[in-house]
Amino acid sequence: MSAEKVVAVIFARGGSKGVPRKNLRLLAGTPLIGHAIAAARTSHLIDRVIVSTDDDEIAAVALSCGAEVPFMRPAELAKDDSPEWAAWQHAVRTIEQLDNQEISVLVSIPATAPLRAVEDIDACISMLLGSDADVVITVTTADRNPYFNMVTLDRDNSARLVIRPERILYHRQDAPEVFDMTTVAFAARKEFVMRATSVFDGKVKAVVVPKERALDIDTELDLAFAEFLMTRPLTTEAE
């Protein structure tokens, strides 16, 4: 265990439009939320694994998968337009009130990234505790680059690069490397969570994860692709 009080929270509300009841959908025979709980429970740096939900069925499944559900999330923090940061603050405040003990680090482990590895979570926690960062996020190499092949369109459909480079770039490899944020894991200091309103209000560091572990489930196609990646047979090199 870490010398710090590290609490992992899986934020899983009942409503989901892209994939209805997403957090409970089965992937390789296990609910999405179960994959997140299993990864969190495997970490030796996490002291507690808690699920924050407004949904009784999600709460029951979370308990059966080995997580704690010591409170239910208020309905006003579980709407489509509710800021998740407010749910983070509610979780910290409620956990400390129930335990009468302060926590040091909040680790958010979204259920929508079921292909993560425990080392991705541990890398975020270790980087946070070993640096002056307020929060550590996970990223993966982006397929598109705003300096090279991403454009905005004016009203007359005139195209411009999102970010104009200082010199003409003829190859993507010459452009500054950019990354996509992922939902693999977030590790944040408790004090930062309580005073800020978003991730980028403070000093942010990032752990780079491979694309095959960074898939975010947002559509039925994503779910099907994740199922394929989890169940595909291993390939071996030709002799």
Contacts in CASP RR format, 6 or more apart in sequence:
PFRMAT RR
TARGET T0000
AUTHOR 0000-0000-0000
METHOD contacts of the structure
MODEL  1
MSAEKVVAVIFARGGSKGVPRKNLRLLAGTPLIGHAIAAARTSHLIDRVI
VSTDDDEIAAVALSCGAEVPFMRPAELAKDDSPEWAAWQHAVRTIEQLDN
QEISVLVSIPATAPLRAVEDIDACISMLLGSDADVVITVTTADRNPYFNM
VTLDRDNSARLVIRPERILYHRQDAPEVFDMTTVAFAARKEFVMRATSVF
DGKVKAVVVPKERALDIDTELDLAFAEFLMTRPLTTEAE
1 44 0 8 1.000
1 45 0 8 1.000
1 47 0 8 1.000
2 45 0 8 1.000
2 46 0 8 1.000
2 47 0 8 1.000
2 105 0 8 1.000
2 125 0 8 1.000
2 129 0 8 1.000
4 104 0 8 1.000
4 105 0 8 1.000
4 129 0 8 1.000
5 47 0 8 1.000
5 101 0 8 1.000
5 102 0 8 1.000
5 103 0 8 1.000
5 104 0 8 1.000
5 105 0 8 1.000
6 45 0 8 1.000
6 46 0 8 1.000
6 47 0 8 1.000
6 103 0 8 1.000
6 104 0 8 1.000
6 105 0 8 1.000
6 107 0 8 1.000
6 125 0 8 1.000
7 46 0 8 1.000
7 47 0 8 1.000
7 48 0 8 1.000
7 50 0 8 1.000
7 95 0 8 1.000
7 103 0 8 1.000
7 105 0 8 1.000
7 106 0 8 1.000
7 107 0 8 1.000
8 40 0 8 1.000
8 43 0 8 1.000
8 46 0 8 1.000
8 48 0 8 1.000
8 49 0 8 1.000
8 50 0 8 1.000
8 107 0 8 1.000
8 108 0 8 1.000
8 109 0 8 1.000
8 121 0 8 1.000
9 50 0 8 1.000
9 51 0 8 1.000
9 52 0 8 1.000
9 88 0 8 1.000
9 91 0 8 1.000
9 106 0 8 1.000
9 107 0 8 1.000
9 108 0 8 1.000
9 109 0 8 1.000
10 33 0 8 1.000
10 36 0 8 1.000
10 37 0 8 1.000
10 40 0 8 1.000
10 49 0 8 1.000
10 50 0 8 1.000
10 51 0 8 1.000
10 52 0 8 1.000
10 62 0 8 1.000
10 67 0 8 1.000
10 108 0 8 1.000
10 109 0 8 1.000
10 110 0 8 1.000
10 111 0 8 1.000
11 52 0 8 1.000
11 53 0 8 1.000
11 73 0 8 1.000
11 84 0 8 1.000
11 87 0 8 1.000
11 88 0 8 1.000
11 91 0 8 1.000
11 108 0 8 1.000
11 110 0 8 1.000
12 23 0 8 1.000
12 33 0 8 1.000
12 51 0 8 1.000
12 52 0 8 1.000
12 53 0 8 1.000
12 55 0 8 1.000
12 58 0 8 1.000
12 62 0 8 1.000
12 111 0 8 1.000
13 23 0 8 1.000
13 53 0 8 1.000
13 54 0 8 1.000
13 55 0 8 1.000
13 58 0 8 1.000
13 73 0 8 1.000
13 78 0 8 1.000
13 82 0 8 1.000
14 21 0 8 1.000
14 23 0 8 1.000
14 53 0 8 1.000
14 54 0 8 1.000
14 55 0 8 1.000
14 58 0 8 1.000
14 78 0 8 1.000
15 21 0 8 1.000
15 55 0 8 1.000
15 78 0 8 1.000
15 80 0 8 1.000
16 22 0 8 1.000
16 23 0 8 1.000
17 80 0 8 1.000
18 218 0 8 1.000
18 219 0 8 1.000
18 220 0 8 1.000
19 25 0 8 1.000
19 217 0 8 1.000
19 218 0 8 1.000
19 219 0 8 1.000
19 220 0 8 1.000
19 222 0 8 1.000
19 223 0 8 1.000
22 32 0 8 1.000
22 111 0 8 1.000
22 112 0 8 1.000
22 217 0 8 1.000
23 31 0 8 1.000
23 32 0 8 1.000
23 33 0 8 1.000
23 53 0 8 1.000
23 55 0 8 1.000
23 58 0 8 1.000
23 111 0 8 1.000
24 31 0 8 1.000
24 32 0 8 1.000
24 33 0 8 1.000
24 57 0 8 1.000
24 58 0 8 1.000
24 61 0 8 1.000
25 31 0 8 1.000
25 32 0 8 1.000
25 217 0 8 1.000
25 223 0 8 1.000
27 35 0 8 1.000
27 114 0 8 1.000
27 217 0 8 1.000
27 223 0 8 1.000
27 226 0 8 1.000
27 227 0 8 1.000
27 230 0 8 1.000
28 227 0 8 1.000
28 230 0 8 1.000
28 231 0 8 1.000
30 38 0 8 1.000
31 61 0 8 1.000
31 65 0 8 1.000
32 111 0 8 1.000
32 112 0 8 1.000
32 114 0 8 1.000
32 217 0 8 1.000
33 51 0 8 1.000
33 58 0 8 1.000
33 61 0 8 1.000
33 62 0 8 1.000
33 65 0 8 1.000
33 111 0 8 1.000
34 61 0 8 1.000
34 62 0 8 1.000
34 65 0 8 1.000
34 111 0 8 1.000
35 111 0 8 1.000
35 114 0 8 1.000
36 109 0 8 1.000
36 110 0 8 1.000
36 111 0 8 1.000
36 113 0 8 1.000
36 114 0 8 1.000
36 116 0 8 1.000
37 49 0 8 1.000
37 51 0 8 1.000
37 62 0 8 1.000
37 65 0 8 1.000
37 66 0 8 1.000
37 67 0 8 1.000
38 65 0 8 1.000
39 109 0 8 1.000
39 116 0 8 1.000
39 117 0 8 1.000
39 118 0 8 1.000
39 121 0 8 1.000
40 46 0 8 1.000
40 49 0 8 1.000
40 67 0 8 1.000
40 107 0 8 1.000
40 109 0 8 1.000
40 121 0 8 1.000
41 49 0 8 1.000
41 66 0 8 1.000
41 67 0 8 1.000
42 118 0 8 1.000
43 118 0 8 1.000
43 121 0 8 1.000
43 122 0 8 1.000
43 125 0 8 1.000
44 122 0 8 1.000
45 121 0 8 1.000
45 122 0 8 1.000
45 125 0 8 1.000
45 126 0 8 1.000
46 107 0 8 1.000
46 121 0 8 1.000
46 125 0 8 1.000
48 68 0 8 1.000
49 66 0 8 1.000
49 67 0 8 1.000
49 68 0 8 1.000
50 67 0 8 1.000
50 68 0 8 1.000
50 69 0 8 1.000
50 70 0 8 1.000
50 91 0 8 1.000
50 95 0 8 1.000
51 58 0 8 1.000
51 59 0 8 1.000
51 62 0 8 1.000
51 67 0 8 1.000
51 68 0 8 1.000
51 69 0 8 1.000
52 71 0 8 1.000
52 73 0 8 1.000
52 87 0 8 1.000
52 90 0 8 1.000
52 91 0 8 1.000
53 59 0 8 1.000
53 62 0 8 1.000
53 69 0 8 1.000
53 72 0 8 1.000
53 73 0 8 1.000
53 78 0 8 1.000
54 72 0 8 1.000
54 73 0 8 1.000
54 74 0 8 1.000
54 75 0 8 1.000
54 77 0 8 1.000
54 78 0 8 1.000
55 78 0 8 1.000
59 69 0 8 1.000
59 72 0 8 1.000
62 69 0 8 1.000
63 69 0 8 1.000
70 94 0 8 1.000
70 95 0 8 1.000
70 98 0 8 1.000
71 94 0 8 1.000
71 95 0 8 1.000
71 98 0 8 1.000
73 87 0 8 1.000
73 90 0 8 1.000
73 91 0 8 1.000
74 90 0 8 1.000
76 82 0 8 1.000
77 86 0 8 1.000
77 87 0 8 1.000
77 90 0 8 1.000
78 87 0 8 1.000
83 197 0 8 1.000
85 193 0 8 1.000
85 196 0 8 1.000
85 197 0 8 1.000
85 198 0 8 1.000
88 106 0 8 1.000
88 108 0 8 1.000
88 188 0 8 1.000
88 193 0 8 1.000
89 193 0 8 1.000
89 194 0 8 1.000
91 106 0 8 1.000
92 103 0 8 1.000
92 106 0 8 1.000
92 190 0 8 1.000
92 193 0 8 1.000
92 194 0 8 1.000
93 194 0 8 1.000
95 103 0 8 1.000
96 102 0 8 1.000
96 103 0 8 1.000
102 190 0 8 1.000
103 190 0 8 1.000
104 189 0 8 1.000
104 190 0 8 1.000
105 125 0 8 1.000
105 128 0 8 1.000
105 129 0 8 1.000
105 187 0 8 1.000
105 188 0 8 1.000
105 189 0 8 1.000
105 190 0 8 1.000
106 187 0 8 1.000
106 188 0 8 1.000
106 189 0 8 1.000
106 190 0 8 1.000
106 193 0 8 1.000
107 121 0 8 1.000
107 124 0 8 1.000
107 125 0 8 1.000
107 185 0 8 1.000
107 186 0 8 1.000
107 187 0 8 1.000
107 188 0 8 1.000
108 185 0 8 1.000
108 186 0 8 1.000
108 187 0 8 1.000
108 188 0 8 1.000
109 116 0 8 1.000
109 121 0 8 1.000
109 185 0 8 1.000
110 183 0 8 1.000
110 184 0 8 1.000
110 216 0 8 1.000
112 183 0 8 1.000
112 216 0 8 1.000
112 217 0 8 1.000
112 218 0 8 1.000
113 182 0 8 1.000
113 183 0 8 1.000
113 184 0 8 1.000
113 185 0 8 1.000
113 213 0 8 1.000
113 214 0 8 1.000
113 215 0 8 1.000
113 216 0 8 1.000
113 217 0 8 1.000
114 215 0 8 1.000
114 217 0 8 1.000
114 226 0 8 1.000
114 230 0 8 1.000
115 212 0 8 1.000
115 213 0 8 1.000
115 214 0 8 1.000
115 215 0 8 1.000
115 226 0 8 1.000
115 229 0 8 1.000
115 230 0 8 1.000
116 184 0 8 1.000
116 185 0 8 1.000
116 209 0 8 1.000
116 213 0 8 1.000
116 214 0 8 1.000
117 213 0 8 1.000
120 138 0 8 1.000
120 184 0 8 1.000
120 185 0 8 1.000
120 207 0 8 1.000
120 209 0 8 1.000
120 213 0 8 1.000
121 184 0 8 1.000
121 185 0 8 1.000
121 187 0 8 1.000
123 207 0 8 1.000
124 136 0 8 1.000
124 137 0 8 1.000
124 138 0 8 1.000
124 185 0 8 1.000
124 186 0 8 1.000
124 187 0 8 1.000
124 207 0 8 1.000
125 136 0 8 1.000
125 187 0 8 1.000
127 133 0 8 1.000
127 136 0 8 1.000
127 187 0 8 1.000
127 205 0 8 1.000
127 207 0 8 1.000
128 135 0 8 1.000
128 136 0 8 1.000
128 187 0 8 1.000
128 188 0 8 1.000
128 189 0 8 1.000
128 205 0 8 1.000
131 205 0 8 1.000
132 203 0 8 1.000
133 203 0 8 1.000
133 204 0 8 1.000
133 205 0 8 1.000
134 188 0 8 1.000
134 189 0 8 1.000
134 192 0 8 1.000
134 196 0 8 1.000
134 201 0 8 1.000
134 202 0 8 1.000
134 203 0 8 1.000
134 204 0 8 1.000
135 186 0 8 1.000
135 187 0 8 1.000
135 188 0 8 1.000
135 189 0 8 1.000
135 192 0 8 1.000
135 199 0 8 1.000
135 202 0 8 1.000
135 203 0 8 1.000
135 204 0 8 1.000
135 205 0 8 1.000
136 186 0 8 1.000
136 187 0 8 1.000
136 188 0 8 1.000
136 204 0 8 1.000
136 205 0 8 1.000
136 206 0 8 1.000
136 207 0 8 1.000
137 181 0 8 1.000
137 182 0 8 1.000
137 186 0 8 1.000
137 199 0 8 1.000
137 204 0 8 1.000
137 205 0 8 1.000
137 206 0 8 1.000
137 207 0 8 1.000
138 181 0 8 1.000
138 182 0 8 1.000
138 183 0 8 1.000
138 184 0 8 1.000
138 185 0 8 1.000
138 186 0 8 1.000
138 206 0 8 1.000
138 207 0 8 1.000
138 208 0 8 1.000
138 209 0 8 1.000
138 214 0 8 1.000
139 179 0 8 1.000
139 180 0 8 1.000
139 181 0 8 1.000
139 182 0 8 1.000
139 206 0 8 1.000
139 207 0 8 1.000
139 208 0 8 1.000
139 209 0 8 1.000
140 179 0 8 1.000
140 180 0 8 1.000
140 182 0 8 1.000
140 208 0 8 1.000
140 209 0 8 1.000
140 210 0 8 1.000
140 211 0 8 1.000
140 214 0 8 1.000
141 177 0 8 1.000
141 179 0 8 1.000
141 180 0 8 1.000
141 208 0 8 1.000
141 211 0 8 1.000
142 178 0 8 1.000
142 179 0 8 1.000
142 180 0 8 1.000
143 180 0 8 1.000
144 150 0 8 1.000
145 172 0 8 1.000
145 175 0 8 1.000
145 176 0 8 1.000
145 178 0 8 1.000
146 161 0 8 1.000
146 162 0 8 1.000
146 163 0 8 1.000
146 178 0 8 1.000
147 161 0 8 1.000
147 162 0 8 1.000
147 163 0 8 1.000
147 165 0 8 1.000
147 169 0 8 1.000
147 175 0 8 1.000
147 176 0 8 1.000
147 178 0 8 1.000
148 161 0 8 1.000
148 165 0 8 1.000
148 169 0 8 1.000
148 172 0 8 1.000
148 174 0 8 1.000
148 175 0 8 1.000
149 172 0 8 1.000
150 161 0 8 1.000
150 162 0 8 1.000
151 159 0 8 1.000
151 160 0 8 1.000
151 161 0 8 1.000
151 162 0 8 1.000
152 159 0 8 1.000
152 160 0 8 1.000
152 162 0 8 1.000
153 159 0 8 1.000
154 160 0 8 1.000
165 175 0 8 1.000
169 175 0 8 1.000
179 206 0 8 1.000
179 208 0 8 1.000
180 214 0 8 1.000
182 209 0 8 1.000
182 214 0 8 1.000
182 216 0 8 1.000
183 216 0 8 1.000
184 209 0 8 1.000
184 213 0 8 1.000
184 214 0 8 1.000
185 207 0 8 1.000
186 199 0 8 1.000
188 199 0 8 1.000
192 201 0 8 1.000
192 202 0 8 1.000
196 202 0 8 1.000
212 229 0 8 1.000
215 222 0 8 1.000
215 225 0 8 1.000
215 226 0 8 1.000
215 229 0 8 1.000
216 222 0 8 1.000
217 223 0 8 1.000
217 226 0 8 1.000
END
